Structures are given as structure tokens and as C-alpha cells.
Amino acid sequence: MTTPGRFPEPYGQGSGANLADILERVLDKGVVIAGDIRINLLDIELLTVKLRLIVASVDKAKEMGIDWWESDPALSSRARRDELTRENAELRERLARLEELELEPGRRTRAPKEAP
């Protein structure tokens, strides 16, 4: 018997389905939502937007081969550190090449300009 003025349960009484259960199932299995939007004018394609949305747990995403966040410096401190290490090595190499050019015999280097 329902109480007057009370809304019924969305999944019926005793179904036990709540938001946490649904979210757990979605994250465990994963959900893919895909769609394309095309805008044409007189058979001329003006705009195409492709939408792809994957909702899954990190473990499920890795299982599917999706791990782009691990190499994105904005999202991973390890990736940021790796990028800084690579950039530091490149700069050291450029500096070494410049110093070699400066020290080559017979190569004239410009003297710094004197202040007026």
C-alpha cells in the first residue's frame, strides 16, 4: 500500500537497485556512447562533429588498452617529470653544440659591445 502524496520508488519496492549499484555496474562493464553531428547546406558539408564518450573504471579502461592519461603531462606527475627530463637533455645537448662551435680553431667570435 502506498501512502498518499508520496512518490513511488523508481524501480519498484524491493528491487534494491540504487544509484551506487548502477554506477558500479556501469564502471565494471563500461559504456560507450557515440554519435556524429553533420550540418549541410545545399549538399555542402559545413561542419562535422564526432562525439565519442567512454564511461568505465580505470582498471576497465586499461584492460581495453586506454591509458592516455598516463602520458599526459597535465594529468600525470610522472609524465610531467619525464617531459622535463627530456627537455633538459635537449637543452644540454644544444648548449654543448654551441660551446663546441665557439671553441673551434679559426672560428672568430664576436667581442661583446662596449657600453657608450
Sequence and secondary structure as in RCSB ss.txt:
>XXXX:A:sequence
MTTPGRFPEPYGQGSGANLADILERVLDKGVVIAGDIRINLLDIELLTVKLRLIVASVDKAKEMGIDWWESDPAL
SSRARRDELTRENAELRERLARLEELELEPGRRTRAPKEAP
>XXXX:A:secstr
   TT    TT TT    HHHHHHHHHHH EEEEEEEEEEETTEEEEEEEEEEEE  HHHHHHTT  GGGS TTT
 HHHHHHHHHHHHHHHHHHHHHHHHHHHSTT          
